[in-house]
Amino acid sequence: MQGKYKALWLSDDMFDECLEVIDQRQLPFLYDTKYLTDTNEVVTAIKNMTVRGAGVIGSVAAFGIYIAAIEVEGDYEALKEKAALIRESRPTAVNLMWAVDRMMELLRNSDNVIDDARRYAIELNDEEALESQKIAQIGCDIIEDILKKSGKTKINILTHCNAGWLAVIDEGTALAPIYEAKRRGIDVHVWVDETRPRNQGASLTAWELEQSGINHTIIADNTGGHLMQIGEVDMVIVGADRVSANGDVANKIGTYLKALAAYDNGVPFYVAIPESTFDFEIRDGVKEIPIELRSADEVRYIKGVDEDGVVREVRITPENSPAINYGFDVTPARLITGLITNKGVCEADFDKIREKFNS
């Protein structure tokens, strides 16, 4: 890996080394990349969702500290101000805060802040990539077990939002077991929630699965419950942006409704996460996890390709109707079958989480 990952990589195409990232706002219509050369560009890329997904936000933040270190010529005290800007760029994804805090702690007594920042950022991201591989293996074992018990030859998995390699380097979380299932020769089909209002499922998850040749079908967000009722969903796997110490899960808005439907229909509901997604300081996710309120225009407008092949953004609501846009919701631990982590499967329970992660 060594600084080269699927969604982002260190680039020397510029005069100074910088971070190059896939511009996820353009997918699936256009594959384009952006160079992040200073702190402001890193912060903007996180805020405007050029990069998104809790893990990748943390990955970009770690490399952002390296870029900021170059910017301040290795002055640790000046770097603190830049780090604060990066840390505050998004409120919900705890991986962001974790990555910045870890980088700054490692650099506290450094004699060569720039070189060490580069090394630590690579080490952090390599660790995350290895955790993703473990999630793939552990999650796929669950897929095999569910398929065996069902007596079927094909497994139908529903997911929400995007938790593939565009979201968490370098296999993803929720999609990582699915990629491993394909490698093992398992006949897997994925129901892909469109994930309004930004359509990360329809735009990003479907794009990833298409690139990998995995059988999938895009569905409207409200279709999942019906599919569960008629036996067309064997399991649900989602990612997360933050998991509290008691196992409550913050993920893209709409996840809670999928969990309720799964619970009502006896469908296993799993959440796949790296260790960095836990926030052990929060003991009640429903009450304490901050929920990002995003621009109402994400609800009022939608982007697509017209009949001439031109990418356009159009309004889909009455001109003067107000809208509100909560970016995430929290699924209570009681609705979660298990947390698929790099350390194995864990119950969404305070004591079980504390025991497994020594929190």
C-alpha positions as CSV (number, residue, x, y, z in Angstrom):
1,M,0.0,0.0,0.0
2,Q,2.5,2.6,1.2
3,G,0.5,5.7,0.4
4,K,-1.3,4.3,-2.6
5,Y,-4.9,3.3,-2.1
6,K,-7.9,2.9,-4.4
7,A,-9.7,6.1,-3.3
8,L,-6.7,8.3,-2.5
9,W,-3.0,8.3,-3.0
10,L,0.1,10.4,-2.5
11,S,1.0,12.1,-5.7
12,D,4.2,13.8,-6.9
13,D,2.6,15.1,-10.1
14,M,2.8,18.6,-8.5
15,F,5.9,20.5,-7.4
16,D,5.5,19.3,-3.8
17,E,4.0,16.0,-2.9
18,C,0.3,16.2,-2.3
19,L,-2.8,14.0,-1.9
20,E,-4.8,13.0,-4.9
21,V,-8.4,11.8,-4.3
22,I,-11.2,10.6,-6.4
23,D,-13.9,13.3,-6.7
24,Q,-16.9,11.3,-5.5
25,R,-19.3,14.1,-6.4
26,Q,-18.8,13.3,-10.1
27,L,-19.5,9.6,-9.9
28,P,-21.0,7.6,-11.6
29,F,-21.1,10.1,-14.5
30,L,-17.5,11.1,-14.6
31,Y,-14.2,9.7,-13.1
32,D,-12.1,12.7,-12.0
33,T,-9.5,13.4,-9.3
34,K,-8.6,16.4,-7.2
35,Y,-5.2,17.4,-5.9
36,L,-5.2,18.5,-2.2
37,T,-2.2,20.8,-1.7
38,D,-3.0,22.7,1.5
39,T,-5.1,22.7,4.6
40,N,-8.0,24.7,3.1
41,E,-8.3,22.3,0.2
42,V,-8.4,19.3,2.6
43,V,-11.1,20.9,4.7
44,T,-13.1,21.9,1.6
45,A,-12.9,18.4,0.2
46,I,-14.2,16.9,3.4
47,K,-16.9,19.5,3.8
48,N,-18.3,19.5,0.2
49,M,-18.1,15.7,0.0
50,T,-15.5,15.5,-2.7
51,V,-14.4,12.7,-0.3
52,R,-16.9,11.0,2.0
53,G,-17.4,7.8,4.0
54,A,-16.2,7.8,7.6
55,G,-13.0,5.8,7.0
56,V,-11.9,7.8,3.9
57,I,-12.6,11.0,5.7
58,G,-10.2,9.8,8.5
59,S,-7.7,8.7,5.9
60,V,-7.8,12.1,4.2
61,A,-7.5,13.8,7.5
62,A,-4.4,11.9,8.4
63,F,-2.7,12.8,5.1
64,G,-4.1,16.3,5.7
65,I,-1.9,16.6,8.7
66,Y,1.1,15.8,6.6
67,I,0.1,18.4,4.0
68,A,-0.4,20.9,6.7
69,A,3.0,20.0,8.2
70,I,4.6,20.9,4.9
71,E,2.5,24.1,4.8
72,V,3.8,25.3,8.2
73,E,7.4,24.0,7.5
74,G,7.3,21.5,10.3
75,D,6.3,24.0,13.1
76,Y,4.3,21.8,15.5
77,E,2.6,24.8,17.3
78,A,1.5,26.2,14.0
79,L,0.3,22.7,12.9
80,K,-2.1,22.7,15.9
81,E,-4.2,25.4,14.3
82,K,-4.3,23.6,11.0
83,A,-5.2,20.4,12.7
84,A,-8.1,22.1,14.5
85,L,-9.5,23.2,11.1
86,I,-9.4,19.7,9.7
87,R,-10.8,18.2,12.9
88,E,-13.9,20.5,12.8
89,S,-14.7,19.9,9.1
90,R,-17.4,17.4,9.7
91,P,-19.3,16.6,13.0
92,T,-20.6,13.0,12.9
93,A,-17.8,10.7,11.5
94,V,-15.7,10.0,14.5
95,N,-12.9,8.6,12.4
96,L,-12.0,12.2,11.4
97,M,-11.4,13.2,15.0
98,W,-9.6,9.9,15.8
99,A,-7.2,10.3,12.9
100,V,-6.3,13.9,13.7
101,D,-5.9,13.3,17.4
102,R,-3.8,10.2,16.8
103,M,-1.5,12.0,14.3
104,M,-1.0,15.0,16.6
105,E,-0.2,12.8,19.5
106,L,2.4,10.9,17.5
107,L,4.0,14.1,16.3
108,R,4.0,15.8,19.7
109,N,7.7,15.1,20.4
110,S,8.9,14.7,16.8
111,D,12.3,16.1,15.7
112,N,11.2,16.0,12.1
113,V,7.5,16.8,11.9
114,I,7.2,16.7,8.1
115,D,8.9,13.3,7.6
116,D,7.2,11.8,10.6
117,A,3.8,13.0,9.5
118,R,4.2,11.3,6.2
119,R,5.3,8.1,7.8
120,Y,2.6,8.1,10.5
121,A,-0.2,8.9,7.9
122,I,0.9,5.9,5.8
123,E,1.2,3.6,8.8
124,L,-2.3,4.7,10.0
125,N,-3.8,4.1,6.5
126,D,-2.0,0.8,6.1
127,E,-3.5,-0.4,9.4
128,E,-7.0,0.7,8.3
129,A,-6.6,-1.2,5.0
130,L,-5.5,-4.4,6.9
131,E,-8.5,-4.0,9.2
132,S,-10.7,-3.8,6.1
133,Q,-9.3,-7.1,4.9
134,K,-10.1,-8.8,8.2
135,I,-13.6,-7.4,8.1
136,A,-13.9,-9.0,4.6
137,Q,-12.9,-12.4,5.9
138,I,-15.0,-12.4,9.1
139,G,-18.0,-10.9,7.4
140,C,-17.9,-13.5,4.5
141,D,-17.8,-16.3,7.0
142,I,-21.2,-15.0,8.3
143,I,-22.4,-14.9,4.7
144,E,-21.4,-18.5,4.2
145,D,-23.1,-19.5,7.4
146,I,-26.4,-17.8,6.6
147,L,-26.4,-19.2,3.1
148,K,-25.7,-22.8,4.4
149,K,-28.5,-22.5,7.0
150,S,-31.0,-21.2,4.4
151,G,-30.5,-24.1,2.1
152,K,-30.4,-21.7,-0.9
153,T,-27.8,-21.5,-3.6
154,K,-27.8,-17.6,-3.8
155,I,-27.8,-15.0,-1.0
156,N,-29.5,-11.7,-1.3
157,I,-27.9,-8.9,0.8
158,L,-29.4,-5.4,1.3
159,T,-27.1,-2.5,2.0
160,H,-27.7,1.2,2.5
161,C,-25.5,4.2,1.4
162,N,-21.9,3.4,0.4
163,A,-19.5,1.5,2.6
164,G,-17.1,0.1,-0.1
165,W,-13.6,1.1,-0.9
166,L,-14.7,4.6,-1.8
167,A,-15.7,5.0,1.9
168,V,-13.1,2.9,3.8
169,I,-9.8,1.9,2.4
170,D,-9.1,-0.5,0.8
171,E,-11.9,-3.0,0.7
172,G,-14.6,-1.1,2.5
173,T,-16.7,-2.3,5.5
174,A,-20.2,-3.4,4.5
175,L,-19.1,-4.2,0.9
176,A,-15.8,-5.9,2.0
177,P,-17.5,-9.2,2.9
178,I,-19.4,-9.1,-0.4
179,Y,-16.1,-8.7,-2.4
180,E,-14.7,-11.6,-0.5
181,A,-17.8,-13.6,-1.2
182,K,-17.3,-13.1,-5.0
183,R,-13.6,-14.2,-4.5
184,R,-14.9,-17.4,-2.8
185,G,-17.2,-18.2,-5.6
186,I,-20.4,-17.5,-3.6
187,D,-23.5,-16.5,-5.7
188,V,-24.3,-13.1,-4.2
189,H,-26.8,-10.5,-5.2
190,V,-27.0,-7.1,-3.6
191,W,-30.1,-4.9,-3.2
192,V,-28.7,-1.4,-3.4
193,D,-30.7,1.3,-1.6
194,E,-30.6,4.5,-3.7
195,T,-29.9,6.5,-0.4
196,R,-31.7,9.8,-0.9
197,P,-31.0,12.6,-0.9
198,R,-27.4,12.3,-2.2
199,N,-28.0,8.9,-3.7
200,Q,-24.7,7.4,-2.5
201,G,-26.1,3.9,-3.1
202,A,-27.3,4.5,-6.6
203,S,-24.3,6.5,-7.6
204,L,-21.4,5.0,-5.6
205,T,-22.3,1.5,-4.3
206,A,-23.8,0.5,-7.7
207,W,-20.7,1.9,-9.5
208,E,-18.3,-0.1,-7.3
209,L,-20.3,-3.3,-7.7
210,E,-20.5,-2.8,-11.4
211,Q,-16.7,-2.3,-11.6
212,S,-16.3,-5.6,-9.7
213,G,-18.9,-7.6,-11.7
214,I,-21.1,-8.3,-8.7
215,N,-24.8,-8.9,-9.4
216,H,-26.9,-6.0,-7.9
217,T,-30.2,-4.2,-8.3
218,I,-30.8,-0.6,-7.3
219,I,-34.0,0.0,-5.4
220,A,-35.9,3.0,-4.0
221,D,-35.2,3.5,-0.4
222,N,-38.7,2.5,0.8
223,T,-38.5,-0.9,-1.0
224,G,-36.4,-2.8,1.5
225,G,-39.2,-3.5,4.0
226,H,-41.4,-5.1,1.2
227,L,-38.5,-7.2,0.0
228,M,-37.9,-8.5,3.6
229,Q,-41.6,-9.3,4.0
230,I,-41.6,-11.5,0.9
231,G,-38.4,-13.3,1.8
232,E,-36.1,-11.6,-0.8
233,V,-33.5,-10.4,1.7
234,D,-31.3,-12.9,3.6
235,M,-29.3,-10.3,5.5
236,V,-28.6,-6.6,5.8
237,I,-25.0,-5.2,6.1
238,V,-24.4,-1.5,6.6
239,G,-21.4,0.6,7.6
240,A,-21.3,3.3,10.3
241,D,-20.0,6.8,10.9
242,R,-19.9,6.4,14.7
243,V,-20.7,3.6,17.2
244,S,-21.2,4.4,20.8
245,A,-19.8,2.4,23.7
246,N,-23.2,0.7,24.2
247,G,-23.4,-0.3,20.5
248,D,-25.8,2.3,19.1
249,V,-24.9,3.0,15.5
250,A,-24.9,6.3,13.6
251,N,-25.1,5.8,9.9
252,K,-26.6,7.4,6.8
253,I,-30.2,8.6,7.3
254,G,-32.6,5.8,6.6
255,T,-30.5,3.1,8.3
256,Y,-32.8,3.0,11.4
257,L,-35.8,2.3,9.2
258,K,-34.0,-0.7,7.6
259,A,-33.1,-2.0,11.0
260,L,-36.7,-1.8,12.2
261,A,-37.9,-3.7,9.1
262,A,-35.2,-6.3,9.5
263,Y,-36.1,-6.8,13.2
264,D,-39.8,-7.2,12.4
265,N,-39.1,-9.8,9.7
266,G,-36.3,-11.8,11.4
267,V,-33.6,-10.7,9.0
268,P,-30.1,-10.5,10.4
269,F,-28.9,-6.9,10.6
270,Y,-25.1,-6.5,10.7
271,V,-22.9,-3.4,11.0
272,A,-19.4,-3.6,9.6
273,I,-16.8,-1.2,11.2
274,P,-13.1,-0.7,11.9
275,E,-12.1,-0.1,15.5
276,S,-11.6,3.6,14.7
277,T,-15.4,4.0,14.3
278,F,-16.1,3.4,18.0
279,D,-16.5,6.4,20.2
280,F,-16.0,5.1,23.7
281,E,-16.7,8.5,25.2
282,I,-20.4,8.2,24.2
283,R,-22.5,5.8,26.2
284,D,-25.9,6.6,24.7
285,G,-25.8,7.0,20.9
286,V,-29.4,8.1,20.5
287,K,-29.0,11.0,23.0
288,E,-25.4,12.0,22.5
289,I,-24.2,11.4,18.9
290,P,-24.3,14.7,17.0
291,I,-26.4,14.5,13.8
292,E,-25.2,16.7,10.9
293,L,-27.8,18.9,9.4
294,R,-26.9,19.4,5.8
295,S,-28.0,21.8,3.1
296,A,-31.7,21.6,2.2
297,D,-30.8,21.9,-1.4
298,E,-29.6,18.3,-1.4
299,V,-33.3,17.4,-0.9
300,R,-34.7,20.0,-3.3
301,Y,-32.3,19.3,-6.2
302,I,-31.1,16.1,-7.9
303,K,-28.3,15.5,-10.3
304,G,-28.4,13.2,-13.4
305,V,-27.7,12.8,-17.1
306,D,-30.2,14.1,-19.6
307,E,-31.1,12.6,-23.0
308,D,-28.2,14.4,-24.6
309,G,-25.7,12.9,-22.1
310,V,-25.2,16.2,-20.3
311,V,-24.9,16.1,-16.5
312,R,-27.5,18.5,-15.0
313,E,-28.9,19.4,-11.7
314,V,-32.7,20.0,-11.5
315,R,-35.1,21.0,-8.8
316,I,-37.7,18.4,-7.9
317,T,-39.7,20.3,-5.3
318,P,-42.1,23.3,-5.4
319,E,-40.0,26.4,-5.6
320,N,-41.0,27.8,-2.2
321,S,-41.5,24.7,-0.2
322,P,-39.0,24.4,2.7
323,A,-37.0,21.2,3.2
324,I,-34.8,19.8,6.0
325,N,-31.9,17.4,5.6
326,Y,-30.6,15.3,8.5
327,G,-27.5,13.5,7.3
328,F,-27.6,10.6,9.7
329,D,-29.8,8.7,12.1
330,V,-29.0,6.4,15.0
331,T,-30.0,2.7,15.1
332,P,-30.3,1.4,18.7
333,A,-28.2,-1.5,19.7
334,R,-31.2,-3.7,20.4
335,L,-31.9,-3.9,16.7
336,I,-28.4,-5.0,15.7
337,T,-27.6,-8.7,15.2
338,G,-23.9,-8.1,15.5
339,L,-20.9,-5.7,14.8
340,I,-18.5,-7.1,12.3
341,T,-15.1,-5.8,13.3
342,N,-11.4,-6.4,12.6
343,K,-11.3,-8.3,16.0
344,G,-14.3,-10.5,15.2
345,V,-18.0,-10.4,15.5
346,C,-19.2,-8.5,18.6
347,E,-22.6,-8.1,20.2
348,A,-23.9,-4.5,20.2
349,D,-23.7,-4.4,24.0
350,F,-21.7,-2.2,26.4
351,D,-20.0,-5.0,28.3
352,K,-19.3,-7.1,25.2
353,I,-17.7,-4.2,23.4
354,R,-15.7,-3.2,26.5
355,E,-14.4,-6.7,26.8
356,K,-13.4,-7.1,23.2
357,F,-11.8,-3.7,22.8
358,N,-10.6,-3.0,26.3
359,S,-12.4,0.3,26.2
